[in-house]
């Protein structure tokens, strides 16, 4: 099965299934002498764990990271790093009644079409459980960048369930369970989630990612543009259905004079470009937004078919999030860190 590896110089391969023995990642291309231990990885994984908000699943996974190779006495050695996280609270019984049914909105029907076999236990490889490995790898990428640059990546919720943040007060995102930069909007989101949960439905939203301290010059022309890398990285997250950078789709409604960012001796006056021009970082903040679809597992009745193409009705019972937000936020951060680490190492090699 291809499609499990991401990156060029800083390369990761994730493995594992939702209800298998565990999930993990093999990282190749990490330089030596990067300070790294399990606590560094755990700090990122703890932000992805369930139970942090009303939108979260009741599945209780400790998600304890174990570094199996590539680190000695708290430093990376330059050899492949393997990180494993065991599945402790996998319960496949809730999925057994749906083993022969295709769940709407899930990859059941497409995995069956491609491989003529699928793991019906929580979606198997297509489950969001796979993102544990991405976050673990993102922690390593972050450690590389923190040692050699001033790059900092932050993801925050600007919309959930149709409620949009009116403020961008990043100092308050850790003061509410939705990582929302608007505390008033966070309260409205909480109430919206409770209402939707009672109906057995789910919600989508928008996450914004800001990468600060990115030096100018990262990215390559034509097919290897930095913004193309971000789009591919973020679209590879299962719940993400759209990506925009800077002004994004709003740019289509602007004139050239409105969209262009005036350049002064002090820098850019505006940032409609989202920190990227001609596929190369310009030194300004990189601003990306992703559209996150509603969780497809809902308890409301939905029309479907079984594996013999007979019509059926399904109501998905199990332990599911109401929204991928806010747990997806750190996954988005991780994918941005992975792109930036790969690009930074490439630029460093170019300048040697």
Secondary structure per residue as TSV (DSSP state, phi and psi in degrees):
chain	resnum	aa	ss	phi	psi
A	1	X	-	360.0	115.8
A	2	X	-	-87.5	178.8
A	3	X	-	87.2	16.0
A	4	X	-	-103.8	0.3
A	5	X	E	-116.7	139.0
A	6	X	E	-134.9	139.9
A	7	X	-	105.2	165.5
A	8	X	S	-113.4	-69.6
A	9	X	S	-83.8	-45.3
A	10	X	S	-97.1	98.6
A	11	X	E	-112.2	133.8
A	12	X	E	-123.2	146.6
A	13	X	E	-129.0	118.5
A	14	X	E	-95.1	156.1
A	15	X	E	-148.2	161.6
A	16	X	E	109.9	163.2
A	17	X	-	-126.8	162.5
A	18	X	T	-54.9	-43.8
A	19	X	T	-116.2	22.4
A	20	X	S	-83.2	-164.0
A	21	X	S	-75.4	-22.1
A	22	X	E	177.4	179.5
A	23	X	E	-134.0	161.2
A	24	X	E	-177.0	-172.5
A	25	X	E	-148.4	145.2
A	26	X	E	-111.5	125.9
A	27	X	E	-113.0	126.0
A	28	X	E	-122.0	140.2
A	29	X	-	101.6	5.0
A	30	X	-	-74.9	128.3
A	31	X	-	-64.9	159.0
A	32	X	S	-76.0	166.8
A	33	X	S	68.6	25.6
A	34	X	-	-94.4	121.9
A	35	X	B	-60.3	125.2
A	36	X	-	-157.0	130.0
A	37	X	-	-145.2	180.0
A	38	X	H	-65.8	-25.5
A	39	X	H	-66.6	-32.6
A	40	X	H	-63.9	-42.7
A	41	X	H	-71.9	-39.7
A	42	X	H	-62.7	-35.1
A	43	X	H	-60.0	-37.1
A	44	X	H	-75.8	-43.1
A	45	X	H	-63.4	-34.8
A	46	X	H	-62.8	-26.4
A	47	X	H	-76.6	-18.2
A	48	X	H	-94.5	-17.3
A	49	X	S	-59.2	148.4
A	50	X	T	-69.6	161.6
A	51	X	T	100.6	0.2
A	52	X	S	-85.0	-14.3
A	53	X	S	-150.8	171.6
A	54	X	T	-67.3	-16.5
A	55	X	T	-84.0	-4.1
A	56	X	S	-89.9	156.1
A	57	X	-	-68.4	159.9
A	58	X	S	-88.3	-1.8
A	59	X	-	-63.4	129.5
A	60	X	-	-109.9	100.3
A	61	X	-	-115.0	124.1
A	62	X	-	-68.8	-25.1
A	63	X	-	50.0	55.0
A	64	X	-	-83.5	119.3
A	65	X	E	-77.2	136.6
A	66	X	E	-124.3	118.6
A	67	X	E	-84.7	117.5
A	68	X	E	-95.1	-21.1
A	69	X	E	-163.7	166.8
A	70	X	S	85.6	2.5
A	71	X	E	-133.2	133.5
A	72	X	E	-137.6	124.7
A	73	X	T	52.4	42.6
A	74	X	T	79.3	10.5
A	75	X	E	-130.1	143.5
A	76	X	E	-68.9	148.1
A	77	X	-	-103.1	-7.3
A	78	X	S	92.2	-5.0
A	79	X	S	-97.0	167.6
A	80	X	-	-56.4	136.4
A	81	X	E	-102.0	127.3
A	82	X	E	-115.1	129.2
A	83	X	E	-122.0	131.3
A	84	X	E	-124.0	141.7
A	85	X	E	-128.8	120.6
A	86	X	E	-78.8	144.1
A	87	X	-	-83.5	120.4
A	88	X	-	-105.9	-25.4
A	89	X	S	-124.8	35.7
A	90	X	-	-77.0	126.7
A	91	X	-	-131.4	102.2
A	92	X	T	-83.2	-7.5
A	93	X	H	-60.8	-33.7
A	94	X	H	-67.5	-20.7
A	95	X	H	-94.3	-15.5
A	96	X	H	-56.2	-42.5
A	97	X	T	-62.4	-18.6
A	98	X	T	-106.3	13.3
A	99	X	T	-59.6	-30.4
A	100	X	T	-105.3	11.0
A	101	X	B	-115.0	147.7
A	102	X	-	-94.0	120.3
A	103	X	-	-78.7	123.6
A	104	X	T	-57.9	138.5
A	105	X	T	85.2	-10.3
A	106	X	S	-100.4	174.9
A	107	X	S	-89.5	10.8
A	108	X	H	-53.5	-51.2
A	109	X	H	-71.7	-31.9
A	110	X	H	-79.8	-36.9
A	111	X	H	-63.2	-40.2
A	112	X	H	-63.5	-40.8
A	113	X	H	-65.5	-36.9
A	114	X	H	-80.1	-45.2
A	115	X	H	-109.2	-12.0
A	116	X	S	58.8	27.1
A	117	X	-	-164.7	147.0
A	118	X	-	-153.2	153.4
A	119	X	-	-92.3	106.9
A	120	X	-	-80.5	-2.9
A	121	X	S	-77.6	89.4
A	122	X	T	70.3	16.7
A	123	X	T	95.2	-8.7
A	124	X	G	59.8	-123.3
A	125	X	G	-71.1	-26.0
A	126	X	G	-82.4	-1.6
A	127	X	S	-69.5	152.4
A	128	X	G	-64.9	-11.2
A	129	X	G	-58.9	-27.9
A	130	X	G	-60.2	-25.3
A	131	X	H	-70.7	-12.9
A	132	X	H	-54.1	-44.3
A	133	X	H	-65.2	-38.1
A	134	X	H	-63.5	-41.5
A	135	X	H	-67.0	-40.2
A	136	X	H	-60.5	-44.5
A	137	X	H	-66.9	-37.8
A	138	X	H	-61.5	-33.6
A	139	X	H	-64.3	-37.6
A	140	X	H	-68.8	-43.6
A	141	X	H	-60.4	-40.9
A	142	X	H	-62.3	-41.5
A	143	X	H	-61.9	-38.6
A	144	X	H	-62.2	-48.7
A	145	X	H	-68.6	-35.5
A	146	X	H	-66.8	-31.2
A	147	X	H	-73.2	-34.0
A	148	X	H	-118.1	-7.1
A	149	X	-	-141.3	-179.4
A	150	X	-	-108.2	18.3
A	151	X	-	-68.3	132.3
A	152	X	E	-134.7	130.3
A	153	X	E	-114.3	132.6
A	154	X	E	-134.4	129.6
A	155	X	E	-111.1	138.7
A	156	X	E	-147.1	157.1
A	157	X	E	-89.5	120.5
A	158	X	E	-106.7	-10.1
A	159	X	E	-158.0	138.4
A	160	X	E	-151.8	124.9
A	161	X	T	63.1	29.8
A	162	X	T	85.1	-3.7
A	163	X	E	-96.8	120.0
A	164	X	E	-107.9	138.2
A	165	X	-	-68.4	134.0
A	166	X	S	-96.8	-11.4
A	167	X	-	-122.3	161.7
A	168	X	-	-125.7	62.0
A	169	X	-	-94.6	86.6
A	170	X	G	-64.5	-19.7
A	171	X	G	-66.5	-17.4
A	172	X	G	-102.8	0.9
A	173	X	G	-65.5	-25.2
A	174	X	G	-85.7	0.4
A	175	X	G	-96.8	4.3
A	176	X	S	-145.3	152.2
A	177	X	T	-71.7	-5.8
A	178	X	T	-104.5	3.8
A	179	X	-	52.5	44.1
A	180	X	B	-97.2	133.6
A	181	X	S	-80.5	12.1
A	182	X	-	-135.7	106.8
A	183	X	H	-65.7	-33.4
A	184	X	H	-66.2	-42.8
A	185	X	H	-64.3	-35.9
A	186	X	H	-60.6	-38.4
A	187	X	H	-66.6	-40.8
A	188	X	H	-64.6	-38.4
A	189	X	H	-62.3	-42.7
A	190	X	H	-57.2	-46.4
A	191	X	H	-67.3	-38.0
A	192	X	H	-63.2	-42.1
A	193	X	H	-64.2	-42.1
A	194	X	H	-61.3	-40.8
A	195	X	H	-65.3	-44.6
A	196	X	H	-69.0	-37.5
A	197	X	H	-59.7	-41.3
A	198	X	H	-62.5	-29.7
A	199	X	H	-83.8	-11.6
A	200	X	T	80.3	20.3
A	201	X	-	-106.1	-173.1
A	202	X	-	-140.6	173.5
A	203	X	-	-135.3	152.6
A	204	X	-	-114.8	-179.4
A	205	X	E	-173.4	-165.7
A	206	X	E	-130.7	131.7
A	207	X	E	-111.9	133.9
A	208	X	E	-106.7	139.0
A	209	X	E	-121.8	126.7
A	210	X	E	-114.6	124.9
A	211	X	E	-110.7	111.9
A	212	X	E	-105.5	150.5
A	213	X	S	80.6	13.8
A	214	X	-	-76.8	123.4
A	215	X	-	-70.3	156.4
A	216	X	T	-69.8	145.8
A	217	X	T	108.6	-1.9
A	218	X	-	-83.7	134.2
A	219	X	S	115.4	162.0
A	220	X	-	-131.8	159.8
A	221	X	S	-67.1	164.6
A	222	X	G	59.9	-101.4
A	223	X	G	-86.9	-10.5
A	224	X	G	-114.3	36.5
A	225	X	-	-62.9	146.8
A	226	X	H	-62.5	-40.8
A	227	X	H	-67.1	-32.2
A	228	X	H	-66.0	-37.3
A	229	X	H	-61.3	-45.2
A	230	X	H	-64.0	-41.7
A	231	X	H	-61.7	-45.6
A	232	X	H	-64.3	-44.4
A	233	X	H	-62.3	-45.7
A	234	X	H	-77.6	-34.0
A	235	X	H	-69.5	-16.8
A	236	X	T	-75.2	-11.9
A	237	X	S	-76.1	128.9
A	238	X	T	-53.4	-38.2
A	239	X	T	-87.5	-6.1
A	240	X	E	-86.5	128.5
A	241	X	E	-119.1	0.0
A	242	X	E	-166.1	148.9
A	243	X	E	-135.9	135.3
A	244	X	E	-136.0	149.4
A	245	X	E	-123.3	132.6
A	246	X	T	63.8	-130.6
A	247	X	T	-65.9	-24.6
A	248	X	G	59.2	-131.6
A	249	X	G	-66.6	-22.4
A	250	X	G	-61.9	-29.3
A	251	X	G	-60.1	-28.0
A	252	X	G	-68.7	-16.4
A	253	X	G	-103.2	2.3
A	254	X	S	-101.8	160.3
A	255	X	-	-85.3	166.5
A	256	X	H	-59.4	-39.7
A	257	X	H	-67.1	-28.4
A	258	X	H	-81.1	-35.6
A	259	X	H	-82.7	-33.7
A	260	X	S	-63.1	140.2
A	261	X	-	-94.3	110.8
A	262	X	-	-58.6	140.2
A	263	X	E	-106.4	128.5
A	264	X	E	-124.0	169.0
A	265	X	T	-58.6	-23.4
A	266	X	T	-89.6	-7.7
A	267	X	E	127.9	-159.2
A	268	X	E	-85.0	137.1
A	269	X	S	-75.6	-33.4
A	270	X	-	-130.8	177.0
A	271	X	-	-138.6	49.6
A	272	X	T	-66.3	-23.6
A	273	X	T	-73.6	-15.6
A	274	X	T	68.3	26.2
A	275	X	T	83.7	10.2
A	276	X	E	-136.5	128.1
A	277	X	E	-128.6	129.4
A	278	X	T	56.6	30.3
A	279	X	T	81.5	7.9
A	280	X	E	-126.3	137.1
A	281	X	E	-62.6	141.9
A	282	X	-	-107.8	7.0
A	283	X	S	93.8	-11.8
A	284	X	S	-85.1	171.9
A	285	X	-	-61.2	135.6
A	286	X	E	-88.8	122.8
A	287	X	E	-119.2	121.6
A	288	X	E	-130.0	142.9
A	289	X	E	-125.1	141.7
A	290	X	E	-123.9	139.9
A	291	X	E	-90.8	123.9
A	292	X	E	-109.1	122.1
A	293	X	-	-74.6	161.5
A	294	X	-	-64.5	149.4
A	295	X	-	-59.6	127.5
A	296	X	S	-74.4	-20.0
A	297	X	-	-80.4	106.8
A	298	X	-	-131.3	157.9
A	299	X	S	-88.9	-3.6
A	300	X	S	-73.0	149.4
A	301	X	-	-66.6	134.6
A	302	X	E	-133.2	147.7
A	303	X	E	-79.1	140.5
A	304	X	E	-155.3	-169.3
A	305	X	E	-133.7	162.5
A	306	X	B	-94.8	-177.0
A	307	X	T	-66.5	-14.9
A	308	X	T	-96.4	8.5
A	309	X	-	70.1	24.3
A	310	X	-	-85.3	139.2
A	311	X	E	-63.5	145.2
A	312	X	E	-153.4	170.1
A	313	X	E	-121.5	139.4
A	314	X	E	-131.8	139.6
A	315	X	-	-130.2	110.5
A	316	X	-	-78.7	112.2
A	317	X	-	-102.1	138.0
A	318	X	S	161.5	-166.8
A	319	X	-	-104.8	101.1
A	320	X	-	-131.0	151.0
A	321	X	-	-69.0	153.5
A	322	X	S	-80.2	-32.5
A	323	X	-	-145.0	148.0
A	324	X	S	-68.2	-24.3
A	325	X	T	-80.8	134.8
A	326	X	T	-97.9	-1.3
A	327	X	H	-66.2	-24.2
A	328	X	H	-74.3	-18.8
A	329	X	H	-57.2	-47.3
A	330	X	H	-70.0	-25.2
A	331	X	H	-67.0	-43.3
A	332	X	H	-61.8	-44.7
A	333	X	H	-55.3	-46.0
A	334	X	H	-61.7	-43.1
A	335	X	H	-65.3	-36.1
A	336	X	H	-68.5	-41.7
A	337	X	H	-60.6	-40.3
A	338	X	H	-62.4	-44.0
A	339	X	H	-62.9	-46.4
A	340	X	H	-66.9	-38.0
A	341	X	H	-64.8	-43.5
A	342	X	H	-61.3	-45.7
A	343	X	H	-69.4	-38.1
A	344	X	H	-64.2	-43.6
A	345	X	H	-64.9	-36.8
A	346	X	H	-65.3	-43.3
A	347	X	H	-67.0	-36.4
A	348	X	H	-65.1	-40.1
A	349	X	H	-66.4	-35.7
A	350	X	H	-65.3	-35.5
A	351	X	H	-85.1	-6.4
A	352	X	-	-75.2	360.0
